[in-house]
Amino acid sequence: MKRWIWLGLLGLMACHHEEPPPPPAPPAPGVVPRQPLLCPFLGEGLPPSQGRMSTVGVREEPLRDGREPVLVRFRSGVAVRRGQVKYEWPRLHALAARLTPEESRALAKDPRVLAIEPDGPVVALGLPPPVGSVSGVASLSSGSAGESTVGLRMIHAPQVWDANGDGSLDVGAPTGEGIKVCVIDSGWDDRHPELRAAYAGGWDFIEEDGDPRDYSNEKQAWGGGHGMHVAATIAARFGSGGRVRLGSEPGGMVGVAPGASLLIARVLDIDGQGRMSDVVAALEWCRSRGARIASLSLASPQHNELVEKAFEDALAAGMLSIAASGNSGTDDPQTTPPMAYPAAYPSVLAVGAVDNQGQHPMFSQIGPALSLVAPGVDVLSAMILGAASCF
C-alpha cells in the first residue's frame, strides 16, 4: 500500500492546468467587479522563466560599468572590500558585490580570499496570470469545512485541527500557532483577506524597503502572485471571504497551518527572477526574526559553496529550510536534470510533487536528496486580487 508523506508547511508551486481563457472585458467606470481570489497555480505553457526552471529562461542583468554580481568568501571575517558591495555577512565570512574583471582578478590574489563565485540567478517555479485589484475583508478563525481544498484533504490536514469537520479550529489542536514561517519568494498582496491575520512582518530585498508586496514601484505593476500562492497554501485563515467564483465557497480557503504566522521575504521581482545573494540575505533576516521554517519555491541550476553554508548555518540555528525539488523533469530519466538548488543541498528538505491521484508527474524532479512529496498539480490557493479567472 502506497503511503505518501507530507510536511505541512510548504506549498509546492509546480502545477499543471489547462490554458486559461482570455481576460474578461474591463468593467464600467466606477464598478469594481467581483474577481476570483483563488486559483490553481499555472506552470505549464508559460515561458521558461515563468514556468519550469530553466537556465535558458533566466534573464541576465546587463553589466553596469562592466561589473558582474559575485559572492566572495573569506578565510575569516570580511577583511577585504572592493567594488560595489551589496551585502556583508561577517558570520559567514562573506559578502556580495559587483566587481569589474580587474577587481575580481586583484581580489582573487589576496591570500585572505577563499573563493569568488558567481551570484547566480534564481527563478520562481511557475507563475500565475497577470492581475488587477479589488478590496478584501478581515480574516477569522472559523468558517466552513468547504474551505479545505483537494490538496489539503489529500494530506488529511483538516483531521488534525478540525476533527469534527465543523469548519472551526478545534480548541488545543496543533494549528501552527506560535510558529513563524518565512516565505522567501516574490512577496504578497497586503489587500488579500486570507493572510491579513497571519502576516507578522516582511522585507523587500528587491526594492530594499519594508513593503514586501509583489509589486514594482518602478513599473507600477503587480507581479504574478507566486509568493502569495505559496503563503496562502501555508497559512490562509478560515472564513476570510475569498471566492473562486460566484456561487462557490463563501469563506475562500484554509491553509495547511491556519494558526501559523508569516514572515514575507521578497527576493523575486514581478517577473519571478532574483539573485542568490538576496536568498542568503533573506535567510539571515528570517533567522533574526525568529522564523522556525523557511519556504522556498524557487530554484537555481547552480551549486554554490557560500549558499550551501548559509543553509547549513540556518539549520544549525534551528530554522528548517524547505524547498521544491524543481520542475524540469522529463519522461526520460536519462535527460532529466539533477534536482535544483537549494533543494539539492543536504541541509535543505527537498519536496517533490504528486498529482491529485497520488501519482508522480513527470515534470517534478527527483533524486537521492528528495525527502517528501506533496500535492503539486492544480493546487488551489490565493493569488493577487483582481486576477483573471483560471476557469
Salt bridges, closest charged atoms under 4 A:
GLU44 OE1 - HIS16 NE2 3.52
GLU44 OE1 - ARG52 NH2 3.47
GLU60 OE1 - ARG275 NH2 3.28
GLU61 OE1 - ARG64 NH1 3.84
GLU61 OE1 - ARG98 NH1 3.49
GLU61 OE2 - ARG275 NE 3.58
GLU88 OE2 - ARG81 NH2 3.14
GLU102 OE2 - ARG105 NH2 3.73
GLU103 OE1 - ARG67 NH1 2.59
ASP110 OD2 - ARG112 NH2 3.00
GLU117 OE1 - ARG73 NE 3.38
ASP185 OD1 - HIS226 ND1 2.42
ASP189 OD2 - ARG191 NH2 2.76
ASP204 OD2 - ARG266 NH1 2.80
ASP211 OD2 - ARG213 NE 2.96
ASP269 OD2 - ARG59 NH2 2.62
ASP271 OD2 - ARG59 NH1 3.31
ASP271 OD2 - LYS219 NZ 3.63
ASP278 OD1 - LYS86 NZ 3.21
GLU284 OE2 - ARG91 NH2 2.27
GLU284 OE2 - ARG287 NH1 3.84
GLU308 OE1 - HIS303 NE2 2.72
ASP313 OD2 - ARG91 NH1 3.07
ASP313 OD2 - LYS309 NZ 2.89
